[in-house]
Structures are given as structure tokens and as C-alpha cells.
Amino acid sequence: MQDIETLKRENMNLEDKIYIFDTTLRDGEQTPGVALTVDEKIQIAQKLNNLGVDKLEVGFPASSKGEIESARKISSMGLDSTLVGLARSLPGDIDAVLDADLDYIHTFIGTSPLHRDYKLKMSKEQIIEKAVSSVEYAKDHGLTVEFSAEDGTRTERDFLFEVFNEVVDAGVDFLDVPDTVGVLTPILTHELISDIKANFTVPISVHFHNDFGLATANTLTAIECGANQAHVTVNGLGERTGNCSLEELVMTLKASYGIDLGLDTTRLYSLSTLVGRLTGVKMPVNKPIVGDNAFAHESGIHVHGILNNASTYEPMSPEMVGHSRRIVLGKHTGANALKAKLKDYHIDLDEKQFCKVFDEIKALGDSGKCVTDDDLVAIAVTELASARETPIVLKGLGLSSGNGVSPTATVRLEIDGVEKEKAAIGVGPIDAALNAIQDLLHDDIDMELEEYNLEAITGGTDALAEVFVITSDSQGNRSTGRSTNQDVVMASILAVLDSINKLLLIKNRNFE
């Protein structure tokens, strides 16, 4: 297999400098349902600047006074990133960019037959005249100009090149190729960008949408063919299905192509988290680079490899993007993963205890529950605290409860090898069950429940219930009991029985 340097030399037309043009604050904010305040835009702009993006499109000034205000405030921050304003090919839009104290303009006009005939209702000649006049007007006012042929990938090639030739003659600084509705594929991208690169010396920018999930792949292909600049958004936000994802593009270039853009990639995860929180657009857990599962492992085989060398199942380290690795517990968990988790929490179990905890984790996973670290700790602590001897064992439980009837519990216990059963009523199913237990054990121990604490370990209706109790007997002996279970009643009964078994152990020792 050829190394990456050979591939780059023989099959790619990479530019020495590749610019990252972030449009989270403009196209990203056009995500349906997203609206950012001025303060929120400032927070994101600062984060993007700290990351090191080359250019930052701060908005569409002509669209509202608020857009001009936010652009001015961001401009006054003294950021290192070049700040950009979007404008249609209209003098008023360009004036709004100037009014926003910006020095770089991204101006556009639709060029495809669909846009010419149905949106703009303009001829080819009118399109060219508008494009050229807007570039000339912006250049006359001292702006750096990037021109986009909107819907360029569905524009006739000869007309696209004609428009580009005219704006180049007008002094444009960057030619942008927008795949406005994401119809490109990598092979079509290769053909288009290579053709443009062969015919124009002006730097090429690409703005690709993700309608078919190919925005990042197409952008990478464009860069391979000599594109100088990529438009991206944090988390891939944008119109409809969004744009090329900033984090995906940057890390693919760094980890797979060996191209370091000079960005502080350790800030990517915190940036993604901030943008997700401010926009209200939560990332899927399997989102590359920044998703919760990007560096999460459950399978025993995978975890075993990760614990020995993380590169076995990770293409990059989570530290590279400011993320963290997670060992997830569930039905696929292996013994090595569980031992590693217990070691992290400084929990030392003997072989018998470990096997019981391991079996319980597997059983919870099989039931469909996602087992959290808090669940594991509670289960392990319960096992550590459980009575070593269990003369009393729960063998069966039946409950009856409802509106207008007395809650009833039927409990079957094995007491020193003999099974006994009793039914009792109470103010609720737990109280009824405990009353039945007391009736069953009155000949063996005079037990009183002194303290009862119930806590849900995690949120959700399938959360494990953790019950902690303190019981005492007539001789003044006291003991604690603990249990974790998805069923509150079962957790309560098992905690009480755990405590009673300890009381019996104390009683027997005192008698001896």
C-alpha cells in the first residue's frame, strides 16, 4: 500500500495552504429552528477564533439590524480570524456589510437554470451584469471579495465558466463553488473542481451541502483537486441537512491525510458542545469526532484491545479533539472491561463477588438497560456490603395493589433450609411485604426497621433503585442492609433481608 506522501504527490493536487472558512454564524444559524442572540454569536465567534479558523462568516448584515449589530460587536473584539459578511449581488447588501465594519464580503447570485427562471426571473446576461457590478462595487469600496455562483453544481458548465471569467476580470479574490442542494458525488466533484482549477488561477473555495450525506467526502475530494478553501460549520449545521462538518473535515485532514491546518483541535469537542447547547441542536451519539459514542467501547473484544493499545480500535486519540474515552457496560461487556472499571473506582472484589457483579451487569444489559458507572458502583458496593452468610433467602413474592383495595403481599422465604409463606396487608406494597416478612420471622428475630432510604441512581423509568436500611433487634443490635434493583419493591425487600441476615449473624456470635 502506498504511503500518504506518495499518494499526495502522485494523485492529488493539494495546495500549500488550505483555508477554513467557517459559516456557523451564518449558514449554521439558517438551520431550521435556530436563532442566536448577539451574546451567543459572540461566544461562538470567540471559540472559533481560539480554535484558529482562518475566516469567520459572522452573518448576513442586510437581513436585519440585529445582524449588523452582532457583526459590529464581533468586529470590535479584535479577533485574529478574518471576519466575513454575506451579501446578495445588490449595492444595498454590500453597503450593509460595510456598515457592519467588515472588510471581507461573500457575495452571490443564482446561476443555474432553476434559479434564473424560477427565482430570479433573469436572463444569463442580466445574471452576469449583476455579478460583475457587485464585485466591482465591493472592490471599489476596499473589500476583499469572494463570489459564489449559487447552485453552481447545477449550472451549465460553459455558463458557469463565463460567469467566473467575468468576475475574475472584475477583480474577485476567491471563486466559490456552492453545491447548494448537495447533488455532487466524489467523482463528479473531482471532475468539476479539476476543470475549474485547470482554467482559473484565482483561489477556489467550495461550499458543499449534505443532502445525501456526502458534504465532507466531496469537500475532501475538492481539496485533493486543488481547492484552496473549504466552507464548514460546527456540527455540520445549516440549511436542511446542513453543511460540511468542521470537525470531520479538520480531523480527517489531520489524521488521515497528515495535513495539519494549524488549528488547536483539542478545542473541537468543547466548541461542538457549546454550539449544540446554544442552538438546541443535539448531536446524535454516533456523530463522528464529537458524538458521545465517538470514543465509547462496550464489546469485550474491543475493550480488551483498547486497554492494551487504544489504537487497536481508535483512529485517533480522544485527547486530540478534547474528548474522552468511555468504557460502556452492558450485555457485551467482558471481564477485562469490568475489572478496569472497578479499578478506576478503587473497588476491590474477591472472585465470588466479582462473578456476582459481572452476572448482574450482564443481566441488566440483556434486559435492555444502559448500565451507567453509577449503576456499577452501586451494585459493587451492595455486593461488598452484603451479608457473607444468608440463612434467610427470598424464594417468592406476589403483590396485589390498586385503587379501593388494601395492598397485599405474599412472601415466601427459605429459613434455615425450610420454606415458609405468609401474606400481609399494608399502606403500600413495600409496607405489606415487610409486614409479611416480620410475621414469618417473629420466631427467629424481633426485628424493627429504624431507617429506610430509597434513591434512584440515574434518571429514567428504568433507573436502578438503591435502598439502604438500618434494622435493630430487641437486644439492641443494629445492622445495615443495602440492595440495588430495577424494581423498587424487590430492592426494598432484599435490603431488609440483607440487614436481617447480618443481625442473625451478630446474634449467633453473641450467643457463642
C-alpha positions, 0 to 999 in steps of 0.5 A: 500500500502506498504511503500518504506522501506518495499518494499526495504527490502522485494523485492529488493536487493539494495546495500549500495552504488550505483555508477554513472558512467557517459559516456557523454564524451564518449558514449554521444559524439558517438551520431550521429552528435556530436563532442566536442572540448577539451574546451567543454569536459572540461566544461562538465567534470567540471559540472559533477564533481560539480554535484558529479558523482562518475566516469567520462568516459572522452573518448576513448584515442586510437581513436585519439590524440585529445582524449588523449589530452582532457583526459590529460587536464581533468586529470590535473584539479584535479577533485574529480570524478574518471576519466575513459578511454575506451579501446578495449581488445588490449595492444595498447588501454590500453597503450593509456589510460595510456598515457592519465594519467588515472588510471581507464580503461573500457575495452571490447570485443564482446561476443555474437554470432553476434559479434564473427562471424560477427565482430570479426571473433573469436572463444569463446576461442580466445574471452576469451584469449583476455579478460583475457590478457587485464585485466591482462595487465591493472592490471599489469600496476596499473589500476583499471579495469572494463570489459564489455562483449559487447552485453552481453544481447545477449550472451549465458548465460553459455558463458557469465558466463565463460567469467566473471569467467575468468576475475574475476580470472584475477583480474577485479574490476567491471563486466559490463553488456552492453545491447548494442542494448537495447533488455532487458525488466524489467523482463528479466533484473531482471532475468539476473542481479539476476543470475549474482549477485547470482554467482559473488561477484565482483561489477556489473555495467550495461550499458543499451541502449534505443532502445525501450525506456526502458534504465532507467526502466531496469537500475532501475530494475538492481539496485533493483537486486543488481547492484552496478553501473549504466552507464548514460549520460546527456540527455540520449545521445549516440549511436542511441537512446542513453543511460540511462538518468542521470537525470531520473535515479538520480531523480527517485532514489531520489524521488521515491525510497528515495535513495539519491546518494549524488549528488547536483541535483539542478545542473541537469537542468543547466548541461542538458542545457549546454550539449544540447547547446554544442552538438546541441542536443535539448531536446524535451519539454516533456523530463522528469526532464529537458524538458521545459514542465517538470514543465509547467501547462496550464489546469485550473484544474491543475493550480488551484491545483498547486497554492494551493499545487504544489504537487497536480500535481508535483512529485517533486519540480522544485527547486530540479533539478534547474528548474522552474515552468511555468504557460502556457496560452492558450485555457485551461487556467482558471481564477485562472491561469490568475489572478496569472499571472497578479499578478506576473506582478503587473497588476491590472484589474477591472472585465470588463477588466479582462473578456476582457483579459481572452476572448482574451487569450482564443481566441488566444489559440483556434486559435492555438497560444502559448500565451507567458507572453509577449503576456499577458502583452501586451494585459493587458496593451492595455486593461488598456490603452484603451479608457473607452468610444468608440463612434467610433467602427470598424464594417468592413474592406476589403483590396485589395493589390498586385503587379501593383495595388494601395492598397485599403481599405474599412472601415466601422465604427459605429459613434455615433450609425450610420454606415458609409463606405468609401474606400481609396487608399494608399502606403500600406494597413495600409496607405489606411485604415487610409486614409479611416478612416480620410475621414469618420471622417473629420466631427467629428475630424481633426485628424493627426497621429504624431507617429506610432510604430509597434513591434512584441512581440515574434518571429514567423509568428504568433507573436502578433503585438503591435502598439502604436500611438500618434494622435493630433487634430487641437486644439492641443490635443494629445492622445495615442492609443495602440492595440495588434493583430495577424494581423498587419493591424487590430492592426494598425487600432484599435490603431488609433481608440483607440487614436481617441476615447480618443481625442473625449473624451478630446474634449467633456470635453473641450467643457463642 
